[in-house]
């Protein structure tokens, strides 16, 4: 698990450090750096699986992502990691020099808790040594260390849920096995892959889903004309209708009738998507979600967060980070699980953990956290946290 994340020189994240819990939420107004923080965490996690030209949102050489007032072309990404009994700090530096073909590595270190930094020798300037060693089984930095860092960070999933995409039938594609697009497209294939691989796992997922929606008896996967996965060179990056057959989601109701996913509520599909992710044979180590409240009734949202907490505690593997504008969602979190993001006058982003604010804990005796946030506002809360840190 990532217990603390530090990013320097990425977009407006000039120098930001935030502690993280197994489930954590970022709040703040628009353009306060919440999405940039998720992107930076995703880049660090993706660096153990992909070359640097694939870890940032724009791909290639995204020199425009630099904090451009520092005269520094290195983005620094650091995670404090606790995993399999080991605790330490993993850091990579990515050079985003204007005019270069792609980002390159500046340095890479592992610092065990309480010990001096251990520089990791460079094998490929276009990627981390962890990624290179893991993919090629090269024992340059020690098999144990490579496995530790890869296991702790590999498999990040970043979602901006679009219920319309969750509902679409999917042409099965082995290149996207057990995965979904960031919009949620591919849910039908992901469910079909789980069913084909492990029927008992699918039944557990289905049972949990039907417990939440008792009017539903079962989840069915039916063959029908479907949509193809978007291709990297498509201008719109959207799935396209195909002549080929694929799989579609249907829900059998307790009254014997069946409805297609397209007829179901957005909230129902979003619940199914979360359950699918957390019932994968290897759930993502880090799940990043922007505004999960979109399309979900507050009551259902509470049930989702409860399920996520139970599954995280049960498997002790996946960490979930969210952004939100919803006070209803915030009511479901403890102050130490919430970080307020704020844009400073110079354009940089500052972060303020609400767990450091004694007044918030006092007010929780009377009010919910969402009510406190709504009443106080972002500016007042941020100032209170800063005053509490002095």
C-alpha positions as CSV (number, residue, x, y, z in Angstrom):
1,X,0.0,0.0,0.0
2,X,1.1,3.6,-0.7
3,X,1.1,5.3,2.8
4,X,2.4,8.6,1.5
5,X,2.9,10.2,-1.9
6,X,5.1,13.0,-3.0
7,X,5.1,14.7,-6.4
8,X,7.3,17.6,-7.5
9,X,7.2,19.7,-10.7
10,X,4.1,18.0,-12.3
11,X,1.6,20.5,-13.7
12,X,0.6,22.8,-10.8
13,X,1.9,20.2,-8.2
14,X,5.1,22.2,-7.5
15,X,5.9,20.3,-4.3
16,X,3.0,18.3,-2.8
17,X,3.1,15.6,-0.1
18,X,0.0,13.8,1.1
19,X,-0.5,10.8,3.4
20,X,-2.9,8.1,2.1
21,X,-5.2,5.6,3.7
22,X,-6.4,2.3,2.1
23,X,-9.5,4.3,0.9
24,X,-9.0,8.0,0.5
25,X,-10.8,11.0,-1.0
26,X,-9.6,14.3,-2.4
27,X,-11.9,17.4,-2.1
28,X,-11.7,21.0,-3.3
29,X,-13.1,23.3,-6.0
30,X,-12.5,22.8,-9.7
31,X,-8.9,23.4,-10.9
32,X,-7.5,22.7,-7.5
33,X,-5.2,19.8,-8.6
34,X,-7.3,16.8,-7.6
35,X,-7.1,15.1,-11.1
36,X,-3.4,16.0,-11.4
37,X,-2.7,14.2,-8.2
38,X,-4.5,11.1,-9.5
39,X,-2.5,11.4,-12.8
40,X,0.8,11.6,-11.0
41,X,0.0,8.5,-8.8
42,X,-1.1,6.7,-12.0
43,X,2.2,7.6,-13.7
44,X,4.3,6.3,-10.8
45,X,2.3,3.0,-10.7
46,X,2.4,2.6,-14.5
47,X,6.2,3.1,-14.5
48,X,6.7,-0.4,-13.2
49,X,4.8,-1.9,-16.2
50,X,5.4,0.6,-19.1
51,X,8.1,2.7,-20.7
52,X,8.0,6.4,-19.8
53,X,6.4,7.4,-23.1
54,X,3.3,5.5,-21.9
55,X,2.9,6.6,-18.3
56,X,1.7,10.2,-18.7
57,X,-1.8,11.1,-20.0
58,X,-0.6,12.7,-23.2
59,X,2.1,10.0,-24.0
60,X,5.2,10.8,-25.9
61,X,7.2,13.7,-24.4
62,X,4.7,15.8,-22.4
63,X,7.1,18.6,-21.5
64,X,4.0,20.9,-21.3
65,X,3.1,19.0,-18.1
66,X,6.0,20.6,-16.2
67,X,5.6,23.3,-13.6
68,X,7.1,25.8,-15.9
69,X,8.3,28.5,-13.5
70,X,11.1,26.5,-11.9
71,X,13.5,26.0,-14.8
72,X,13.6,22.4,-13.8
73,X,12.8,19.6,-16.3
74,X,12.6,16.7,-13.8
75,X,9.2,15.4,-12.5
76,X,9.8,13.6,-9.2
77,X,7.4,10.9,-8.1
78,X,7.9,9.2,-4.7
79,X,5.8,6.7,-2.8
80,X,6.2,5.4,0.8
81,X,5.3,1.8,0.5
82,X,4.3,-0.8,3.1
83,X,3.9,-4.2,1.5
84,X,4.6,-7.8,2.6
85,X,6.2,-6.6,5.8
86,X,8.6,-4.3,4.0
87,X,8.5,-0.5,4.4
88,X,10.5,2.0,2.4
89,X,10.4,4.8,-0.1
90,X,10.5,4.3,-3.9
91,X,11.4,7.3,-6.0
92,X,11.8,8.0,-9.7
93,X,12.7,11.1,-11.6
94,X,11.5,11.6,-15.1
95,X,13.2,14.2,-17.4
96,X,10.7,15.9,-19.7
97,X,13.1,18.0,-21.7
98,X,11.4,20.0,-24.5
99,X,12.4,18.8,-27.9
100,X,13.3,15.3,-26.8
101,X,11.6,12.3,-28.4
102,X,10.3,10.9,-25.1
103,X,10.8,11.2,-21.3
104,X,13.9,9.7,-19.8
105,X,14.9,8.6,-16.4
106,X,16.8,10.9,-14.1
107,X,17.3,8.6,-11.2
108,X,15.6,5.7,-9.3
109,X,16.1,4.9,-5.6
110,X,14.8,2.6,-3.0
111,X,15.2,3.7,0.6
112,X,14.4,1.0,3.2
113,X,12.8,2.4,6.4
114,X,15.5,3.9,8.6
115,X,18.3,3.3,6.2
116,X,20.3,5.2,3.5
117,X,18.9,5.5,-0.1
118,X,19.8,2.6,-2.4
119,X,20.4,3.9,-5.9
120,X,19.1,1.5,-8.5
121,X,21.5,1.2,-11.5
122,X,20.1,2.4,-14.8
123,X,19.5,-0.3,-17.4
124,X,17.2,1.7,-19.8
125,X,16.9,5.5,-19.7
126,X,13.4,5.2,-21.1
127,X,11.9,3.2,-18.3
128,X,12.4,2.2,-14.6
129,X,14.8,-0.6,-13.9
130,X,11.9,-2.3,-12.1
131,X,9.9,-2.4,-15.3
132,X,12.9,-3.5,-17.4
133,X,14.1,-6.2,-14.9
134,X,10.6,-7.6,-14.3
135,X,9.7,-7.9,-18.0
136,X,13.1,-9.5,-18.9
137,X,13.8,-11.4,-15.7
138,X,17.1,-9.5,-15.4
139,X,18.4,-9.7,-11.8
140,X,20.2,-6.3,-11.9
141,X,18.8,-4.9,-8.7
142,X,17.9,-8.1,-6.9
143,X,15.0,-10.3,-7.6
144,X,13.4,-9.7,-4.3
145,X,13.4,-5.9,-4.6
146,X,12.1,-6.0,-8.2
147,X,9.2,-8.3,-7.1
148,X,8.4,-6.1,-4.0
149,X,8.2,-2.9,-6.0
150,X,6.4,-4.4,-8.9
151,X,3.8,-6.2,-6.7
152,X,3.2,-3.0,-4.6
153,X,2.5,-0.7,-7.6
154,X,1.5,-2.8,-10.6
155,X,-2.0,-2.8,-12.1
156,X,-3.3,0.8,-11.5
157,X,-6.8,1.5,-12.9
158,X,-8.0,5.0,-13.6
159,X,-11.8,5.5,-14.2
160,X,-14.0,8.4,-15.2
161,X,-17.2,6.3,-15.2
162,X,-19.7,6.8,-18.0
163,X,-22.8,4.7,-17.4
164,X,-23.7,4.8,-21.1
165,X,-20.4,3.0,-21.8
166,X,-20.9,0.5,-19.0
167,X,-24.2,-0.6,-20.7
168,X,-22.8,-1.3,-24.2
169,X,-22.5,-4.8,-25.5
170,X,-18.8,-5.7,-26.3
171,X,-17.1,-7.6,-29.1
172,X,-14.8,-10.0,-27.2
173,X,-11.1,-9.1,-27.6
174,X,-8.3,-11.1,-26.0
175,X,-6.1,-8.0,-25.9
176,X,-8.5,-6.6,-23.3
177,X,-9.0,-9.7,-21.2
178,X,-10.2,-9.0,-17.6
179,X,-10.1,-5.2,-18.1
180,X,-12.3,-2.2,-18.7
181,X,-11.6,1.1,-20.5
182,X,-11.3,4.2,-18.3
183,X,-15.0,5.1,-19.3
184,X,-16.2,1.6,-18.1
185,X,-16.6,0.2,-21.6
186,X,-15.8,-3.5,-21.6
187,X,-17.8,-4.4,-18.5
188,X,-19.7,-7.2,-20.3
189,X,-16.4,-8.8,-21.5
190,X,-14.8,-8.5,-18.0
191,X,-17.8,-10.3,-16.5
192,X,-17.7,-12.9,-19.2
193,X,-13.9,-13.4,-18.6
194,X,-14.5,-13.9,-14.9
195,X,-17.3,-16.4,-15.6
196,X,-15.2,-18.4,-18.0
197,X,-12.2,-18.4,-15.7
198,X,-13.7,-19.0,-12.3
199,X,-17.4,-19.8,-12.1
200,X,-17.4,-19.7,-8.2
201,X,-15.9,-16.2,-8.3
202,X,-18.6,-15.1,-10.6
203,X,-21.3,-16.5,-8.3
204,X,-19.8,-14.6,-5.3
205,X,-19.9,-11.4,-7.3
206,X,-23.5,-12.1,-8.5
207,X,-24.6,-13.0,-5.0
208,X,-23.2,-9.7,-3.6
209,X,-24.9,-7.8,-6.4
210,X,-28.3,-9.4,-5.8
211,X,-28.0,-8.8,-2.1
212,X,-27.8,-5.0,-2.9
213,X,-30.6,-5.2,-5.5
214,X,-33.0,-7.9,-4.2
215,X,-35.4,-7.4,-7.2
216,X,-32.7,-9.0,-9.4
217,X,-32.3,-12.8,-9.5
218,X,-29.3,-13.2,-11.7
219,X,-26.8,-11.5,-14.0
220,X,-26.8,-12.9,-17.5
221,X,-24.4,-12.5,-20.4
222,X,-26.1,-12.9,-23.8
223,X,-24.7,-13.0,-27.3
224,X,-25.8,-10.1,-29.6
225,X,-24.4,-7.5,-32.0
226,X,-21.9,-5.5,-30.1
227,X,-19.4,-2.6,-30.1
228,X,-15.7,-2.9,-30.8
229,X,-13.0,-1.7,-28.4
230,X,-11.6,1.7,-29.4
231,X,-8.3,1.7,-31.2
232,X,-5.3,3.8,-30.3
233,X,-5.3,5.6,-33.6
234,X,-9.0,6.5,-33.6
235,X,-9.6,10.2,-33.6
236,X,-12.6,10.0,-31.1
237,X,-11.2,7.2,-29.0
238,X,-14.7,5.7,-28.7
239,X,-16.1,2.2,-29.3
240,X,-17.8,1.7,-32.7
241,X,-20.7,-0.5,-33.6
242,X,-19.6,-3.7,-35.4
243,X,-21.3,-6.4,-37.4
244,X,-19.7,-9.0,-35.2
245,X,-21.4,-10.6,-32.2
246,X,-20.3,-10.0,-28.7
247,X,-21.7,-10.2,-25.1
248,X,-24.3,-8.0,-23.6
249,X,-25.4,-7.7,-19.9
250,X,-29.0,-8.7,-19.0
251,X,-30.6,-8.9,-15.6
252,X,-33.1,-11.6,-14.7
253,X,-35.7,-10.2,-12.3
254,X,-37.4,-12.1,-9.5
255,X,-40.7,-11.9,-11.5
256,X,-39.1,-14.0,-14.3
257,X,-38.7,-11.1,-16.8
258,X,-35.3,-9.9,-18.1
259,X,-34.1,-6.4,-18.9
260,X,-31.1,-5.3,-20.9
261,X,-28.3,-3.3,-19.3
262,X,-29.5,-0.3,-21.5
263,X,-32.8,-0.3,-19.6
264,X,-31.2,-0.5,-16.2
265,X,-30.4,2.5,-14.0
266,X,-27.0,4.1,-14.0
267,X,-26.5,3.4,-10.4
268,X,-27.1,-0.3,-10.9
269,X,-24.4,-0.6,-13.6
270,X,-21.9,1.4,-11.5
271,X,-22.4,-0.9,-8.5
272,X,-21.8,-3.9,-10.8
273,X,-18.7,-2.2,-12.2
274,X,-17.1,-1.8,-8.7
275,X,-18.0,-5.4,-7.7
276,X,-16.5,-6.6,-11.0
277,X,-13.2,-4.8,-10.4
278,X,-12.9,-6.1,-6.8
279,X,-13.7,-9.7,-7.9
280,X,-11.0,-10.0,-10.5
281,X,-8.5,-12.8,-10.0
282,X,-5.9,-10.1,-9.5
283,X,-7.7,-6.8,-8.5
284,X,-5.8,-3.6,-9.3
285,X,-3.4,-2.5,-6.6
286,X,-4.6,1.1,-6.9
287,X,-8.0,2.2,-8.2
288,X,-8.4,5.9,-9.1
289,X,-11.9,7.2,-9.6
290,X,-13.1,10.7,-10.5
291,X,-16.4,11.8,-9.0
292,X,-17.9,8.3,-8.2
293,X,-21.1,10.0,-7.1
294,X,-22.2,10.8,-10.7
295,X,-25.3,8.8,-11.5
296,X,-25.7,7.2,-8.1
297,X,-28.4,7.9,-5.5
298,X,-26.8,8.8,-2.1
299,X,-28.2,5.7,-0.5
300,X,-26.6,3.5,-3.1
301,X,-23.4,5.4,-2.8
302,X,-23.3,4.6,0.9
303,X,-23.7,0.9,0.1
304,X,-20.9,1.0,-2.5
305,X,-18.5,2.6,-0.1
306,X,-19.4,0.0,2.6
307,X,-18.8,-2.8,0.1
308,X,-15.5,-1.3,-1.0
309,X,-14.3,-1.0,2.6
310,X,-15.3,-4.6,3.3
311,X,-13.5,-5.9,0.2
312,X,-10.4,-3.9,0.8
313,X,-10.2,-5.1,4.4
314,X,-10.8,-8.7,3.3
315,X,-8.3,-8.9,0.6
316,X,-5.7,-6.4,2.0
317,X,-4.5,-5.7,-1.5
318,X,-6.4,-2.9,-3.3
319,X,-6.2,0.8,-2.4
320,X,-8.8,3.3,-3.7
321,X,-8.4,7.0,-4.2
322,X,-11.3,9.2,-5.3
323,X,-12.1,12.8,-6.0
324,X,-15.5,14.3,-5.2
325,X,-17.7,17.4,-5.1
326,X,-20.4,15.6,-3.1
327,X,-21.0,16.3,0.6
328,X,-23.0,13.1,0.7
329,X,-19.9,11.1,-0.3
330,X,-17.8,12.9,2.3
331,X,-20.2,11.8,5.0
332,X,-18.9,8.3,4.5
333,X,-15.3,9.1,5.3
334,X,-13.3,9.8,8.4
335,X,-11.3,13.1,8.6
336,X,-7.9,11.3,8.2
337,X,-9.2,9.8,4.9
338,X,-9.8,13.2,3.4
339,X,-7.4,15.7,1.8
340,X,-8.5,19.2,0.8
341,X,-6.7,20.5,-2.3
342,X,-6.4,24.3,-2.8
343,X,-4.9,26.5,-5.6
344,X,-2.5,29.1,-4.2
345,X,-2.1,32.7,-5.6
346,X,1.1,31.7,-7.5
347,X,-0.8,28.9,-9.3
348,X,0.7,26.0,-7.3
349,X,-1.4,23.5,-5.4
350,X,-1.4,22.9,-1.7
351,X,-2.9,20.0,0.1
352,X,-4.5,19.9,3.6
353,X,-5.3,16.7,5.4
354,X,-8.5,17.2,7.4
355,X,-7.3,14.7,10.0
356,X,-4.9,17.5,11.2
357,X,-7.8,19.8,12.1
358,X,-9.0,19.4,15.7
359,X,-12.0,21.6,15.1
360,X,-13.3,19.2,12.5
361,X,-13.2,16.3,15.0
362,X,-15.0,18.4,17.6
363,X,-17.7,19.4,15.1
364,X,-18.2,15.7,14.2
365,X,-19.9,15.3,17.5
366,X,-22.8,17.3,16.1
367,X,-22.4,17.4,12.3
368,X,-21.5,15.1,9.5
369,X,-18.3,15.7,7.7
370,X,-20.2,16.8,4.5
371,X,-22.2,19.3,6.5
372,X,-19.0,20.8,8.0
373,X,-17.4,21.1,4.5
374,X,-20.6,22.7,3.1
375,X,-20.9,25.1,6.0
376,X,-17.2,26.1,6.3
377,X,-16.2,26.1,2.7
378,X,-12.9,25.2,1.1
379,X,-11.1,28.4,2.0
380,X,-12.0,28.4,5.6
381,X,-11.2,24.7,6.0
382,X,-7.8,25.1,4.3
383,X,-7.0,28.1,6.6
384,X,-8.0,26.1,9.7
385,X,-5.8,23.2,8.7
386,X,-2.8,25.5,8.1
387,X,-3.4,27.2,11.5
388,X,-3.6,23.8,13.1
389,X,-0.3,22.8,11.6
390,X,1.5,25.7,13.2
